Amino acid sequence: MSIPPVIDSHLHMLPPLVMKRYRTWVAEERPPYEGLPGMWASPAFEHPEEQIKALDAAGINAGLITFSSNAPGAMHTTAVAEKLTGPEMVRMVNDQIIAWAKGSNGRLIATAWVEPRFGAEAVVEMDRVLNEQGVQAFSMLTAYRGPGQPLRFLDHPLFFPVLEHAAKLNIPVFVHTSGRFNVLADMGEPALQGQAAMYLTGGLSMLVESTLCLLRLTLSDVLDRLPELRLVFGQLGGLFPFVLGRFDLIYELVLVAAAQSGAEGKLNRQDVATICRRLRDYAGNIYVDTHSMDRAALLCALEALGADRLLYGSDFPVTPAHLGRHEALEMIQALPVSEEVKAAILGGNALSLLSLSRLEEGVSR
């Protein structure tokens, strides 16, 4: 029987050498923003056969290899040890990911890592993987922080050429949280300690970070300048679906306040648009994946963003298969929506976004 395919739009891999160097660094240095070492222990990170075995076990037809928050640290650590430049390291990683995908008989789909801090060299790499390798998506993080530098979100002017090039190429960008944003920085006293702090960081900081990235891209006019840019955020884009109505209200409040400020201070709607934005007007640029969200959150996103904006994603192997795949797939199948909507979330939207015509007629299972 032919049925619509299931595509996992959020799984992670890195080359064996990179994972080896990274695991050693995390075990020795214990940087708090990299999480517990056990998060990175699965052999599926560097073995495509393990990824395919896990896809089979969950009844998933294909998986999209994206990059997690550990990508910059893992690549930097390896580049230093192997005496490679940053761009050389990125090329090596992309070539391995692409080779795995090409050798998987369609089971694994590659995205290419883009390091926006490399500027013109990043643009060259984007062209290379597209023209030479046929990659259909790019991967970046929500924000970046170098030694002694503040956190820079994707709206930073230094990153605009890379986003502009992605829009020009009409290639979607999958955006993962960096894990560098710290919601605990202004959480009051007494400060949370130990596991409590880590729990809050993992449970809230990443969601707030994605939301901030989205809001900054909107309010800084990046999306106005790049209306063709397509961005895919994990975890429903953080709080994005939940705050659309709030920003609708704020937009109208600014308009009312301006009108009440006297004749000389009155602003029309066009003037207000230079001050704030209706986030809902930019939802067409945004796709989100379902990773780590419950039924209520998914239903909210479906209503707020539309069924064509959601992609199934598991975060495997960071998130174990029984949580990110088996339980999550059962939850999606149990949603009170049509079979057509379920099929779109599970794979149809990814097919359309990535132009994966070879899977569009479904598969036999």
C-alpha positions as CSV (number, residue, x, y, z in Angstrom):
1,M,0.0,0.0,0.0
2,S,1.3,3.4,-0.9
3,I,1.2,5.9,2.0
4,P,2.6,9.4,2.5
5,P,6.3,9.3,3.7
6,V,7.4,10.2,7.2
7,I,10.4,12.6,7.2
8,D,12.3,13.5,10.4
9,S,13.4,17.0,9.8
10,H,15.7,17.3,12.8
11,L,18.5,14.8,13.4
12,H,22.1,15.3,14.1
13,M,25.4,13.9,12.8
14,L,29.1,15.0,12.7
15,P,32.2,13.1,11.3
16,P,33.9,10.6,13.6
17,L,37.0,12.7,14.1
18,V,35.0,15.7,15.0
19,M,32.8,13.7,17.5
20,K,36.0,12.1,19.0
21,R,37.7,15.5,19.6
22,Y,34.4,17.0,20.8
23,R,33.7,14.3,23.4
24,T,37.2,14.5,24.8
25,W,36.9,18.3,25.1
26,V,33.5,18.1,26.8
27,A,34.6,15.4,29.2
28,E,37.8,17.3,30.2
29,E,36.5,20.9,30.2
30,R,32.8,20.4,31.1
31,P,31.7,23.7,29.5
32,P,28.2,24.2,31.0
33,Y,26.6,25.4,27.8
34,E,27.4,22.0,26.1
35,G,25.3,20.0,28.4
36,L,26.1,16.7,30.1
37,P,28.6,14.5,28.2
38,G,26.1,11.7,28.0
39,M,24.0,13.8,25.6
40,W,26.6,13.2,22.9
41,A,27.4,9.5,23.6
42,S,25.3,7.8,20.9
43,P,27.2,6.1,18.1
44,A,24.5,7.4,15.7
45,F,26.2,10.8,15.7
46,E,28.9,9.5,13.5
47,H,27.6,6.2,12.0
48,P,25.0,6.5,9.2
49,E,24.1,2.8,9.5
50,E,23.0,3.5,13.1
51,Q,20.9,6.4,11.9
52,I,19.2,4.2,9.3
53,K,18.6,1.4,11.8
54,A,16.9,3.9,14.0
55,L,14.8,5.3,11.2
56,D,13.6,1.7,10.4
57,A,12.7,1.0,14.0
58,A,10.5,4.1,14.1
59,G,8.9,3.6,10.7
60,I,10.5,6.8,9.3
61,N,11.4,6.9,5.6
62,A,14.0,9.6,5.6
63,G,15.9,11.9,8.0
64,L,17.3,15.4,7.4
65,I,20.8,15.9,8.9
66,T,20.9,19.3,10.6
67,F,23.4,20.7,13.0
68,S,23.0,21.1,16.8
69,S,24.2,23.7,19.2
70,N,27.5,21.8,19.6
71,A,28.6,22.3,16.0
72,P,30.7,25.5,16.5
73,G,32.5,24.1,19.5
74,A,33.1,20.7,18.0
75,M,34.4,22.1,14.7
76,H,36.6,24.7,16.5
77,T,38.1,22.0,18.8
78,T,38.9,19.7,15.9
79,A,40.3,22.5,13.7
80,V,42.7,23.5,16.4
81,A,43.8,20.0,17.0
82,E,44.2,19.1,13.3
83,K,45.7,22.5,12.3
84,L,42.9,23.4,9.9
85,T,41.5,26.8,9.2
86,G,37.8,27.4,10.0
87,P,36.7,27.3,6.3
88,E,38.7,24.1,5.7
89,M,37.0,22.5,8.7
90,V,33.5,23.5,7.4
91,R,34.3,22.0,4.0
92,M,35.5,18.8,5.5
93,V,32.3,18.4,7.6
94,N,30.0,19.3,4.8
95,D,31.7,16.9,2.4
96,Q,31.3,14.0,4.9
97,I,27.6,14.8,5.7
98,I,26.9,15.0,1.9
99,A,28.8,11.7,1.3
100,W,26.7,9.9,4.0
101,A,23.5,11.2,2.4
102,K,24.6,10.2,-1.1
103,G,25.4,6.7,0.1
104,S,22.2,6.2,2.0
105,N,19.8,5.4,-0.9
106,G,17.7,8.4,0.0
107,R,17.3,7.6,3.6
108,L,19.5,10.5,4.8
109,I,19.2,14.1,3.4
110,A,22.0,16.5,3.9
111,T,22.0,20.1,4.9
112,A,25.2,22.1,4.7
113,W,26.7,23.9,7.7
114,V,27.1,27.7,7.1
115,E,29.3,29.7,9.5
116,P,28.0,33.2,9.0
117,R,31.0,34.7,10.9
118,F,33.2,33.7,8.0
119,G,31.4,36.3,5.8
120,A,32.5,36.1,2.1
121,E,34.1,32.6,2.7
122,A,30.7,31.4,4.0
123,V,29.0,32.6,0.8
124,V,31.6,30.8,-1.3
125,E,30.9,27.6,0.6
126,M,27.1,28.0,0.1
127,D,27.7,28.2,-3.7
128,R,30.1,25.2,-3.6
129,V,27.7,22.8,-1.8
130,L,24.8,23.9,-4.0
131,N,26.6,23.8,-7.3
132,E,28.9,20.8,-6.8
133,Q,26.8,18.7,-4.4
134,G,23.2,19.7,-4.9
135,V,22.4,20.4,-1.2
136,Q,18.8,21.6,-0.7
137,A,19.1,23.3,2.7
138,F,21.5,25.1,4.9
139,S,22.0,24.9,8.7
140,M,22.8,27.8,11.1
141,L,22.3,28.7,14.8
142,T,20.1,31.3,16.3
143,A,23.1,33.2,17.8
144,Y,26.9,33.2,18.1
145,R,29.3,34.2,20.8
146,G,33.0,34.4,20.3
147,P,35.7,34.8,23.0
148,G,35.1,38.1,24.8
149,Q,32.2,39.0,22.5
150,P,28.5,39.6,23.2
151,L,25.9,37.3,21.9
152,R,25.1,38.1,18.3
153,F,21.8,36.9,16.9
154,L,21.1,36.3,13.2
155,D,19.9,39.8,12.6
156,H,23.5,41.1,13.3
157,P,24.7,43.2,10.3
158,L,27.7,40.9,9.9
159,F,25.4,38.0,9.1
160,F,23.2,39.7,6.6
161,P,25.2,38.8,3.5
162,V,24.8,35.1,4.3
163,L,21.0,35.4,4.9
164,E,20.8,37.5,1.7
165,H,22.6,34.8,-0.3
166,A,20.3,32.1,1.1
167,A,17.3,34.1,0.0
168,K,18.8,34.7,-3.4
169,L,19.4,31.0,-3.9
170,N,15.9,30.2,-2.6
171,I,17.3,27.6,-0.2
172,P,15.7,27.2,3.2
173,V,17.8,27.7,6.4
174,F,17.3,25.3,9.3
175,V,18.0,27.3,12.5
176,H,19.0,25.5,15.7
177,T,19.3,27.2,19.1
178,S,22.9,27.9,20.1
179,G,22.5,27.2,23.8
180,R,24.5,30.3,24.6
181,F,21.6,32.5,25.7
182,N,21.1,32.4,29.5
183,V,17.7,33.1,30.9
184,L,19.2,32.8,34.4
185,A,21.2,36.1,33.9
186,D,18.4,38.2,35.4
187,M,16.3,35.6,37.3
188,G,16.6,37.2,40.8
189,E,18.0,36.0,44.0
190,P,18.9,33.5,45.4
191,A,20.4,32.2,42.3
192,L,19.4,28.7,41.2
193,Q,22.2,26.2,41.5
194,G,23.3,22.9,40.0
195,Q,20.7,20.7,38.3
196,A,17.9,23.3,38.9
197,A,19.8,25.8,36.9
198,M,20.5,23.3,34.1
199,Y,16.9,22.2,34.1
200,L,15.7,25.8,33.6
201,T,18.2,26.5,31.0
202,G,17.2,23.5,28.9
203,G,13.5,23.9,29.5
204,L,13.2,27.7,28.9
205,S,16.4,29.3,27.7
206,M,16.4,27.6,24.3
207,L,12.7,28.5,23.7
208,V,13.3,32.1,24.6
209,E,16.5,32.2,22.5
210,S,14.6,31.0,19.4
211,T,11.8,33.5,20.1
212,L,14.4,36.3,20.5
213,C,16.0,35.4,17.2
214,L,12.7,35.5,15.4
215,L,11.6,38.7,17.0
216,R,15.0,40.4,16.2
217,L,14.9,39.3,12.6
218,T,11.4,40.8,12.3
219,L,11.8,44.0,14.3
220,S,15.3,44.8,12.8
221,D,13.7,44.8,9.3
222,V,15.8,41.8,8.0
223,L,12.7,40.0,6.9
224,D,11.4,43.1,5.2
225,R,14.6,43.3,3.2
226,L,14.6,39.6,2.5
227,P,10.9,38.6,1.9
228,E,12.0,35.4,0.1
229,L,14.0,34.1,3.0
230,R,12.6,30.8,4.4
231,L,13.7,29.8,8.0
232,V,12.9,26.6,9.8
233,F,13.2,26.8,13.6
234,G,13.2,23.9,16.0
235,Q,10.8,23.5,19.0
236,L,7.9,25.4,17.3
237,G,10.1,28.4,17.1
238,G,10.2,28.7,20.8
239,L,7.3,30.9,21.9
240,F,6.6,32.3,18.5
241,P,3.1,30.8,18.0
242,F,2.0,31.9,21.4
243,V,3.0,35.6,21.1
244,L,1.4,36.5,17.7
245,G,-1.7,37.8,19.4
246,R,0.2,39.7,22.0
247,F,2.1,41.6,19.3
248,D,-1.1,42.3,17.4
249,L,-2.3,44.0,20.5
250,I,0.9,45.9,21.1
251,Y,0.8,47.2,17.5
252,E,-2.7,48.5,18.0
253,L,-1.8,50.0,21.4
254,V,1.1,52.0,19.8
255,L,-1.3,53.3,17.2
256,V,-3.9,54.4,19.8
257,A,-1.2,55.9,22.0
258,A,0.2,57.9,19.0
259,A,-3.3,59.1,18.1
260,Q,-3.9,60.4,21.7
261,S,-0.6,62.3,21.9
262,G,-2.0,65.4,20.2
263,A,-2.3,66.6,16.6
264,E,1.4,67.2,16.2
265,G,2.3,63.8,17.5
266,K,-0.2,61.8,15.6
267,L,1.0,58.8,13.6
268,N,-0.7,56.9,10.9
269,R,-0.4,53.2,10.4
270,Q,2.5,53.6,8.0
271,D,4.4,55.6,10.6
272,V,3.6,52.9,13.2
273,A,5.1,50.3,10.9
274,T,8.5,52.0,11.2
275,I,8.3,51.6,15.0
276,C,6.9,48.1,15.5
277,R,5.8,45.1,13.5
278,R,2.8,42.8,13.4
279,L,4.6,39.4,13.7
280,R,1.7,37.7,12.0
281,D,2.7,39.5,8.8
282,Y,6.0,37.6,8.7
283,A,4.7,34.1,9.6
284,G,5.0,33.2,5.9
285,N,8.8,33.3,6.2
286,I,8.8,30.8,9.1
287,Y,8.5,27.1,9.4
288,V,8.8,25.2,12.7
289,D,9.4,21.7,13.8
290,T,7.5,19.7,16.4
291,H,10.5,18.6,18.6
292,S,9.8,18.3,22.3
293,M,6.3,19.8,22.2
294,D,3.1,18.4,23.6
295,R,-0.4,18.2,22.1
296,A,-1.6,21.5,23.4
297,A,1.5,23.3,22.0
298,L,1.1,21.6,18.6
299,L,-2.6,22.6,18.3
300,C,-1.7,26.2,19.2
301,A,1.0,26.3,16.4
302,L,-1.4,24.7,13.9
303,E,-4.0,27.4,14.6
304,A,-1.5,30.3,14.8
305,L,0.8,29.4,11.9
306,G,-1.2,27.0,9.7
307,A,-0.8,23.3,8.9
308,D,1.6,24.0,6.1
309,R,4.2,25.5,8.5
310,L,4.8,22.5,10.8
311,L,7.5,19.8,10.2
312,Y,8.0,16.7,12.2
313,G,11.4,16.6,14.0
314,S,12.9,14.4,16.7
315,D,16.3,15.8,17.6
316,F,17.7,12.3,17.4
317,P,20.1,11.1,18.8
318,V,20.3,14.0,21.4
319,T,16.7,13.1,22.2
320,P,16.3,9.3,22.6
321,A,14.1,7.6,20.0
322,H,11.4,6.5,22.5
323,L,10.8,10.2,23.3
324,G,11.5,12.1,20.1
325,R,10.2,9.5,17.7
326,H,7.9,6.7,19.1
327,E,5.9,8.9,21.6
328,A,6.0,12.0,19.4
329,L,4.7,10.1,16.3
330,E,1.9,8.6,18.3
331,M,1.0,12.0,19.6
332,I,0.8,13.5,16.1
333,Q,-1.3,10.6,14.9
334,A,-3.7,11.2,17.8
335,L,-4.2,14.9,17.0
336,P,-7.8,15.9,16.4
337,V,-7.1,17.0,12.8
338,S,-7.6,15.5,9.4
339,E,-5.4,12.8,7.9
340,E,-4.3,15.3,5.3
341,V,-3.0,17.6,8.0
342,K,-1.2,14.8,9.8
343,A,0.4,13.7,6.5
344,A,1.6,17.3,5.9
345,I,3.2,17.5,9.3
346,L,4.8,14.1,9.1
347,G,6.4,14.5,5.7
348,G,4.4,16.5,3.1
349,N,5.6,19.9,4.2
350,A,9.2,18.8,4.2
351,L,8.8,17.4,0.7
352,S,7.5,20.7,-0.5
353,L,10.0,22.8,1.3
354,L,13.0,20.7,0.2
355,S,11.7,19.9,-3.3
356,L,12.1,16.2,-2.7
357,S,10.1,15.1,-5.7
358,R,11.5,11.5,-5.5
359,L,9.4,10.9,-2.4
360,E,6.3,12.8,-3.3
361,E,4.3,9.8,-4.5
362,G,4.7,8.0,-1.2
363,V,6.4,4.8,-0.4
364,S,5.4,1.2,0.2
365,R,5.8,-0.2,3.7
